[in-house]
Amino acid sequence: MKKKLLSFILALLLCVSLITAALADSDKSIVYDQEGLFDEYDTEIISGKLAELNRIYGVDVAVVTASSLDGKTAEEYADDFYDENGIGQGASKDGILLLISENERVWAISTSGSCIDAFTDSDLDYIAEDLLPYLSDGDWSGAAISFADDCGPCLSAYASEPDDGNYSDDTDDDYDYTPSVMYFNSVWLIGSLLVGLIVALIVTLSMKRGMKSVSMKSSAADYLRAGSFTPGRREDLFLYHTVSMTAKPKNDDNDCGGFSSTHVSSSGSTHGGRSGSF
């Protein structure tokens, strides 16, 4: 009885360790719908897309809505909201945020840390070009989903081919989609695997000690009772499939240097981004 209880406790600890790793950052919001533009279903879809980007690329991708900008410009509000709400991962606060205000008819994108390089001026122009039709039509969830979908190729391309880290104070308004991002935060994954391995080893050894009446057989046939195994049906089962994903083609008519314009927020932090009205 004691051995069974010990095995149960150790297995429970294994589950807790894995859940803790998976939900380590789950308390951090990624959709701040202060204006109430999204219904419950929209929020679930948008949150799922943003969370997937956060998990894969180790950055924070967030969306915020606001009915009032408190007398600030859209750029200032987006930067301050980013800084004041703990958005961004790592020491350099890597991340990107989309601000939408239906009441004031403005939008803004704020980037920080590695995402300044990841989203060049031309990348942000492309994202804005996709956003505006949704914003003009009042399709707020469509705008947020478009933002998330366009962030993916930029983050993927930057992760594969890191930029030189050069910022530019000169705004590049020429359009050229050359997506440029980051590292995968594996600390929790490695930690959970190590803890799980240790706990599983303890559980296995404990169960092995309780099986002293069992002896090893020299042949697999020794484990079968005569006449007890008769195949009744045979079939092939396909256990795996492969899905290939390709980013949608971008307009490449103009040549862009791939620089990212920057500015300083009221808190003294460096941000990149874009803003406008609709």
Buried (B, 14 or more C-beta within 10 A) or exposed (E): EEEEEBBEEBBEBBEEBBEEBEEBBEEBBBBBBEBEBBEEEBBEBBBEBBBEBBEBBBBBBBBBBBEEBEEBEBBBBBBBBBBEBEBBBBEBBBBBBBBBBBEBEBBBBBBBBBBBBBBBBBBBBBBBBBBBEBBEEEBBBBBBBBBBBBBBBBBBBBBEEBBEEEEBEEEBEEBBBBBBBBBEBEEBEEBBBEBBEBBEEBBEEBEEEEEEEEEEEEEEEEEEEEEEEEEEEEEEEEEEEEEEEEBEEBEEEEEBBBBBBBBEBEEEBBBBBBBBEB
